[in-house]
């Protein structure tokens, strides 16, 4: 004999899923930040996919964001000794393809791309999986995760693997030097490398903390470091 139970639907409550990782103050729509320009180093991996990091520079109110400027940034970067040192840890199937710039002082402005030739890695090792990366941390003079940025560097070769499945000290040093070289070149060619923060509405966090409204703005980067030798991942880079 089976038993059944009747449930009064009036006693059920609607359950709403909450993404705990989402920014509750986020305002949708295109990026618009005063005096800001996106700076995007572009790499291509062995599968032919393009991989971008999105950085920001303070271009001021009047700097013209053009393909000519993008090429000036690219050319200055590849001429640096820090770039040559980084390539020694990058697989030969991976290439530094371009610098892309986008003016975000207003919405819907086009991305412009450098015109120079791609430069391939010079390591003799094979390419690590597409999603494997080492991370550079960009700090500002403000505290908290909302005032830090990250750059996930792709393209590493197996020669960068060290003991305990970590990155070699040489690879970590090369990335730190390369990241600082980016800041120096961008600072000369465009303006200070910065953290780009979009407008955010006021909201109350899950712990009851009140977060005030924030206008879109840039925060100057005060230090650039590679904090550890642990491999990180960007899973979407490994998608088929």
N, C-alpha and C positions, 0 to 999 in steps of 0.2 A: 504494500500500500504506500503510495507517495503522498507527500504533504505539500501544500502550496500556501503561499502567503500573498495577500492582497496589499499593495502599497498605495497609500493615498498620495497622488501626484502633487496635491496642494502643499504637502509637507516637504517637498524637495526644493533645494536652493540651487540657483544657477552658479556654476563654478567658472571663473574667468582665469585663464592661464596668464601668468606674468613672466616676462623675460627679465630675470634678475640682473642680466648683464647689460640691458638696454639703458641708455641715458634718458631718464624720464623727462628731462627738460629739452630734449632734442626738438628742433624745429625743422621740418622737412623742407625740401626745395634745394635749388642750386646754391653753391658756395658763393658768398659775397663778403669780402673782408677789406676794409679800407687799407690802402697802400700795399696790398698783398699781391704776390705773384707765386703761382705754383712752380716748383722746380722739380722735374721728374727725370732722374737717371733711368734709362731704359736698357735692359739686358735681354738677350735672346738665349734660350737654352738649347740643348741638343735636339729637342723635339720641335724646335722652331717657334715656340711660344715666346711672347714678349712678357717681360716681368718688370714692373715699375715700382719705384718707391716715390711717395709724394712728400716733398719737403716744401717749405715756404720761405720766401725772401721778402724783406721790406724794400719794395721798389719805389716807395714814395708816391706822390700824386701825379708825376708827369713822365716817368720813364717809359719809353716806347718798348713794348714787349713784341719782338719781331724774331723771325727765323734767323736773321743775321746775328742777333744777340744770343740766341740759343747756340749757334755754331761757335761763337766766341767763347762761351762757357765750356762747350765740349772740347774745343781745341786746347784751351788752357788746362783742363783737367787731364787730358791724355798726355800732355807734356810734362806732367809732374812726376818726380821720382817715386812718390807714394803710389801712383797708379801702376807703374812698372813693377813695384814690389808686390802689390796686390795681385797682379796678373799671374805671378809665379805660383799662386795658390788656387787659381781659377782654371777649370778644365778647358782644354783646347776646343771642345765642342760648344763652349759658352762664349759669348762676345758682348762687349760693351757697345751697344748699338747706336745710342743717341742721347741727347738731352732734349726733353720737351719742356716748353714753358706755356703757362696759361695765365693770362691777366684775370684775376678774380676781384678787381676793384669794382667790376660790374658783372652782371650775370650773362651767361650764354656767349661769352667771348671765345674765339677759337683757340685751339691748341696749336702752337707752332713748334716745328721740329728742326733740329740741326741737320746739316747736309753732309757732314763728313763721313768717312768710311768707318765701318765697324771694326773693332779691335778684339781679337780672340785671346783667350787665356793662354798662358804659356806653360802650365804644369804638364808633367808627363803622366799624371794620374788620370783615372777615369772619373767621369762626372758622378757626383753623389745624387740621390733622388731629388726630383724637382722641388719638393717641399722643404728640403733641409736648408737652414739658414743660420747665420750668426747675427746677433743683434747688437746694434749700436743704440745707446741711450742718450737722448738730448735733454739736458736739464736747463731750467730757467731759475730765476731768483725767487720764484714762488714755490711753495711746497705742495705736495699732494699729487696723485696720479693724473689729475686733470691738467697739470702744468708740466708734464713730461711727454716727450715724443720718442718714437722708436723707428729704426730703419732695419729691415730684415734683408741682409745681403745674400743674394743667391749665387749659384754657380760654382760652388766649391768642388775641388777635386779630391780624390781619395788620399792624395799626399798630405792633405790638411788634417787627416785623422791622427789623433794622438793617443796616448795611453788612456785606458779606461773609456774608450769611445768618446773622448772629448776632442776639442780642437787643439792643434799644436800652439805653443806659445808664439811661434813666428806668424801663424795665421791671425791670431788675436791681435798682435802688434800691428800687422799690416792693415787690418780693418780699422783699428783705431786711428792710425796715421792717415789712411784714405778718407775717413769720415771728417777728420779735421781739415784735410786738404779741400774737400768739397766746401766747407764753411769759408775757408780763406778765398777760394776762387769766386764763389758766389758773392762774397762780401765786396770784392773788388769790381766784379762785372755788373752786379745788379744792386745789391744792398745786403744788409745783415741777415744771415740765416736766422729764421725765427720759427716759433711755434704758432701755427694758425688756428685760432679758436673762433668757431662760428657762434652766432647769436644763440642764446639758450634762454628759454622761459623759466620763470621761477617755479620751483616744485618742492615738495616734501619727500624726502627719501624714505626707504623702507624702515629705517631706524628712528624716524621722526625728525631727522635733521632738516632744517629749512635752508634751501639753497636759493639765493636771490637771483633775479634776472641778470644776465650777462650780455653786454653788447659784443658784437663781433670785433675782434682785435688781434693784434700780433703781440707776442711776448718774446723778447730777445733771448736767444739761447746763450747760457752762461758757461756751460761745460759740455763736452762731448766725450763719452767713455764707452768702452766695451767692458761691461761689468764682470763677465765670467767667460769661461771657455766651454760652456755647455751648448750643445746644438739645440736650436729651436726649430719650429716648423710653421709654415704657412700652408695649411692643408689644401686650400683652393688652388695653389700652384701645382699640386699633384693630381688634380682632377683630370679625367680623360677628356 
